[in-house]
Amino acid sequence: MDRVCLVTGAAGGIGRAVVSAFAAEGARLVLVGRTGAKVEALAAELRQGGVAAVALGADVAEPAGARGAVALALDRFGRLDVLINNAGKVPSRTPIAETDVALFDEAYRANLRSVYLCTQAAIPALRAAKGAIVNVASTAAKTGALTVGPGYAAAKAGVIALTKSTARELAPDARANVVAPGPVDTPMLDDVRGPKFDAYLSTIPLGRMATADDVAFAVLYLASERSAYLTGAVIDVNGGMLMD
């Protein structure tokens, strides 16, 4: 894959798996995360293995952070082919009646505003490259919040709607698609594990949570030419827990 790929949330569970999958395909990588030391360490590790990788510690929910990430890709590699909007967080898992509006705003900021700003910053480069955007949403966007809180579910639903709008706006010059994972076996779920969560997982037809690699391979597909006729699509990676 002779492509320059920008990954937000690059040092987290899904982000790290995405980075590894793209590195294995020969992509040149721009790794972005709020904790600069983590993404710098990951980039250094990749470079030791012969992968072209640079890193930026930035808050992509702010315009300067999003613009800086795209500028780094263009400065170091001269182009940007793929934007992977993976950054996100679960600020609260409490019901609506118990969720402070500040936590709702935080969920919107981390999970939707960041996608909007990075997409906005990357559009000129992606048009020029005939590139692709892959946004990471969640099954919760379709089912409502079960374990992730109402703000997260609402923001991820917004990611799906924003992606469809982006796909229409960019066609035929570039594509935009969504991966919507169900529960993924990463540290993000550590605080909900237990008998009740296990009972919830038992309803998944394939009998397990997703791995980060399961999600990463779907992202890789949507970024590749193998999905050249897909845009505005939502790929569910949930083991069959939601079939629509």
MARGU-743655 format. One record per residue (C-alpha): residue in one letter; x, y, z. Coordinates in Angstrom, 3 decimals. Last residue first. Layout:
% MARGU-743655
> A, X, Y, Z
...
***
This chain:
% MARGU-743655
> D, -29.572, -4.575, 9.673
> M, -27.968, -7.263, 11.797
> L, -26.907, -6.250, 15.286
> M, -25.205, -8.698, 17.646
> G, -23.823, -10.462, 14.556
> G, -20.193, -10.558, 15.659
> N, -20.097, -6.782, 15.943
> V, -18.001, -5.372, 13.126
> D, -20.664, -3.435, 11.228
> I, -19.492, -1.762, 8.020
> V, -21.342, 1.506, 7.426
> A, -21.254, 2.761, 3.842
> G, -21.171, 6.347, 2.586
> T, -18.751, 5.290, -0.125
> L, -17.973, 1.870, -1.527
> Y, -16.947, 1.349, -5.149
> A, -13.190, 1.450, -4.483
> S, -13.442, -1.026, -1.604
> R, -10.602, -3.219, -2.852
> E, -8.738, 0.018, -3.561
> S, -7.867, 0.172, 0.112
> A, -8.981, 2.414, 2.970
> L, -12.223, 0.504, 3.499
> Y, -10.336, -2.798, 3.629
> L, -7.784, -1.485, 6.120
> V, -10.561, -0.242, 8.404
> A, -12.169, -3.693, 8.324
> F, -8.789, -5.244, 9.146
> A, -8.349, -2.849, 12.058
> V, -11.707, -3.746, 13.600
> D, -10.965, -7.456, 13.767
> D, -7.434, -6.568, 14.908
> A, -8.801, -4.729, 17.945
> T, -10.470, -7.971, 18.913
> A, -14.221, -8.235, 18.753
> M, -16.046, -9.664, 21.734
> R, -17.055, -13.299, 21.745
> G, -19.760, -15.841, 20.961
> L, -20.257, -15.365, 17.242
> P, -23.989, -14.844, 17.853
> I, -23.436, -12.109, 20.492
> T, -26.023, -12.648, 23.260
> S, -23.373, -14.090, 25.600
> L, -21.674, -10.688, 25.610
> Y, -24.560, -9.204, 27.607
> A, -24.330, -12.017, 30.150
> D, -20.596, -11.354, 30.440
> F, -21.355, -7.670, 31.062
> K, -23.645, -8.574, 33.950
> P, -21.116, -11.049, 35.365
> G, -18.173, -8.611, 35.270
> R, -16.314, -6.248, 32.952
> V, -17.544, -2.661, 32.957
> D, -14.400, -0.831, 34.134
> D, -12.071, -2.704, 31.795
> L, -14.041, -1.773, 28.693
> M, -11.703, 0.940, 27.399
> P, -8.797, -1.436, 28.133
> T, -9.498, -3.242, 24.843
> D, -11.551, -6.294, 23.890
> V, -13.978, -4.576, 21.541
> P, -17.735, -4.408, 22.158
> G, -19.539, -3.695, 18.875
> P, -17.612, -1.984, 16.128
> A, -19.036, 0.451, 13.562
> V, -16.589, 1.010, 10.693
> V, -17.605, 4.004, 8.625
> N, -17.006, 5.177, 5.067
> A, -15.813, 8.232, 3.148
> R, -14.594, 8.314, -0.457
> A, -12.723, 10.837, -2.595
> D, -13.055, 12.743, -5.880
> P, -16.422, 11.411, -7.043
> A, -17.756, 12.157, -4.523
> L, -16.505, 14.491, -1.794
> E, -19.793, 16.091, -0.732
> R, -21.853, 12.919, -0.863
> A, -19.311, 10.957, 1.155
> T, -18.946, 13.805, 3.647
> S, -22.688, 13.883, 4.286
> K, -22.672, 10.121, 4.815
> T, -19.700, 10.433, 7.148
> L, -21.377, 13.188, 9.161
> A, -24.446, 11.005, 9.674
> I, -22.325, 8.070, 10.867
> V, -20.222, 10.288, 13.120
> G, -23.394, 11.809, 14.564
> A, -24.521, 8.358, 15.617
> K, -21.134, 8.115, 17.332
> A, -21.838, 11.350, 19.193
> A, -25.247, 10.131, 20.346
> A, -23.860, 6.813, 21.602
> Y, -21.005, 8.546, 23.436
> G, -23.311, 11.075, 25.071
> P, -25.818, 8.413, 26.093
> G, -23.356, 6.278, 28.073
> V, -21.073, 3.453, 26.975
> T, -22.575, 0.268, 28.415
> L, -25.949, -0.025, 26.725
> A, -26.263, 3.266, 24.888
> G, -28.498, 3.281, 21.854
> T, -28.778, 0.463, 19.335
> K, -27.616, 2.220, 16.167
> A, -24.893, 4.569, 17.427
> A, -24.143, 1.983, 20.126
> T, -22.813, -0.244, 17.335
> S, -19.922, 2.188, 17.290
> A, -18.193, 4.792, 15.104
> V, -14.692, 4.655, 13.603
> N, -14.351, 6.897, 10.561
> V, -12.516, 5.852, 7.422
> I, -11.716, 8.623, 4.961
> A, -10.371, 7.855, 1.501
> G, -8.204, 9.416, -1.164
> K, -8.408, 10.644, -4.712
> A, -5.055, 12.261, -3.844
> A, -6.057, 15.831, -4.693
> R, -9.451, 15.410, -3.056
> L, -7.767, 13.960, 0.021
> A, -5.381, 16.905, 0.287
> P, -8.154, 19.498, -0.012
> I, -10.440, 17.594, 2.410
> A, -7.938, 17.017, 5.222
> A, -8.660, 20.026, 7.439
> Q, -12.432, 19.592, 7.245
> T, -12.177, 15.875, 7.945
> C, -9.924, 16.495, 10.928
> L, -12.315, 19.121, 12.285
> Y, -15.471, 17.061, 11.826
> V, -13.950, 13.906, 13.292
> S, -12.685, 15.803, 16.343
> R, -16.106, 17.415, 16.848
> L, -17.680, 13.954, 16.853
> N, -16.029, 11.660, 19.414
> A, -13.953, 13.858, 21.703
> R, -16.103, 16.981, 21.618
> Y, -19.448, 15.202, 21.664
> A, -18.390, 13.027, 24.609
> E, -17.090, 16.085, 26.463
> D, -20.363, 17.911, 25.844
> F, -22.297, 15.011, 27.381
> L, -19.915, 15.058, 30.334
> A, -20.506, 18.789, 30.801
> V, -24.259, 18.165, 30.550
> D, -24.085, 16.119, 33.736
> T, -25.328, 12.575, 33.264
> E, -27.728, 11.205, 35.887
> A, -31.029, 11.425, 34.026
> I, -29.308, 10.333, 30.821
> P, -27.981, 7.128, 32.385
> T, -24.338, 6.904, 33.543
> R, -21.486, 5.510, 31.442
> S, -19.432, 8.699, 31.398
> P, -16.461, 10.181, 29.550
> V, -16.239, 7.360, 26.970
> K, -13.428, 8.364, 24.604
> G, -12.558, 8.961, 20.980
> A, -9.825, 9.180, 18.377
> N, -10.295, 6.818, 15.415
> N, -10.661, 9.189, 12.486
> I, -8.614, 7.411, 9.839
> L, -7.588, 9.767, 7.047
> V, -6.112, 8.161, 3.927
> D, -4.193, 9.536, 0.957
> L, -2.294, 12.523, 2.327
> R, 0.525, 14.070, 0.324
> G, 4.021, 15.515, 0.405
> F, 5.389, 12.989, 2.911
> R, 6.905, 15.056, 5.710
> D, 5.302, 18.447, 5.146
> L, 1.999, 17.118, 3.822
> A, 1.555, 14.676, 6.685
> L, 2.620, 17.275, 9.239
> A, 0.172, 19.812, 7.800
> V, -2.671, 17.309, 8.209
> A, -1.854, 16.849, 11.884
> G, -1.379, 20.573, 12.445
> R, -4.758, 21.375, 10.923
> A, -6.477, 18.978, 13.321
> G, -4.580, 20.295, 16.332
> A, -5.133, 23.936, 15.420
> P, -8.861, 23.371, 14.914
> E, -9.318, 21.795, 18.373
> A, -10.877, 18.339, 18.766
> V, -7.627, 17.100, 17.232
> D, -5.804, 17.593, 20.526
> A, -2.190, 17.111, 19.552
> G, 0.922, 15.016, 20.138
> L, 2.301, 14.421, 16.681
> A, 4.088, 11.399, 15.282
> V, 6.043, 10.378, 12.217
> A, 6.321, 6.993, 10.527
> A, 8.134, 5.461, 7.563
> V, 8.338, 1.792, 8.541
> G, 11.730, 0.086, 8.624
> G, 11.244, -1.871, 11.836
> Q, 13.164, 0.678, 13.883
> R, 10.897, 3.289, 12.314
> L, 7.871, 1.489, 13.728
> E, 9.249, 1.538, 17.269
> A, 10.073, 5.230, 16.944
> A, 6.512, 5.922, 15.767
> L, 5.106, 4.046, 18.762
> A, 7.312, 5.972, 21.173
> E, 6.304, 9.284, 19.587
> V, 2.632, 8.269, 19.807
> K, 2.938, 7.575, 23.521
> A, 5.088, 10.598, 24.361
> G, 2.709, 12.956, 22.571
> T, -0.296, 12.072, 24.692
> R, -3.265, 13.554, 22.840
> G, -2.671, 11.319, 19.865
> V, -1.639, 11.471, 16.228
> L, 0.362, 8.973, 14.197
> V, 1.254, 9.896, 10.626
> L, 2.077, 6.721, 8.739
> R, 3.625, 5.649, 5.483
> A, 1.897, 2.464, 4.366
> G, 3.805, -0.737, 3.658
> E, 0.986, -3.243, 4.157
> A, 2.370, -4.384, 7.520
> A, 2.431, -0.745, 8.610
> F, -1.277, -0.473, 7.790
> A, -2.166, -3.416, 10.017
> S, 0.118, -2.255, 12.831
> V, -1.320, 1.275, 12.796
> V, -4.870, -0.070, 12.852
> A, -4.009, -2.316, 15.808
> R, -2.496, 0.652, 17.654
> G, -5.595, 2.724, 16.992
> I, -7.953, -0.007, 18.172
> G, -6.227, -0.272, 21.555
> G, -4.981, 3.283, 21.918
> A, -1.737, 4.783, 20.570
> A, -3.098, 6.048, 17.255
> G, -6.068, 8.007, 18.548
> T, -5.925, 9.713, 15.181
> V, -4.425, 7.862, 12.223
> L, -3.068, 9.669, 9.158
> C, -2.225, 7.421, 6.215
> V, 0.194, 8.105, 3.368
> R, -0.224, 5.468, 0.713
> D, 1.882, 3.030, -1.276
> M, 0.000, 0.000, 0.000
***
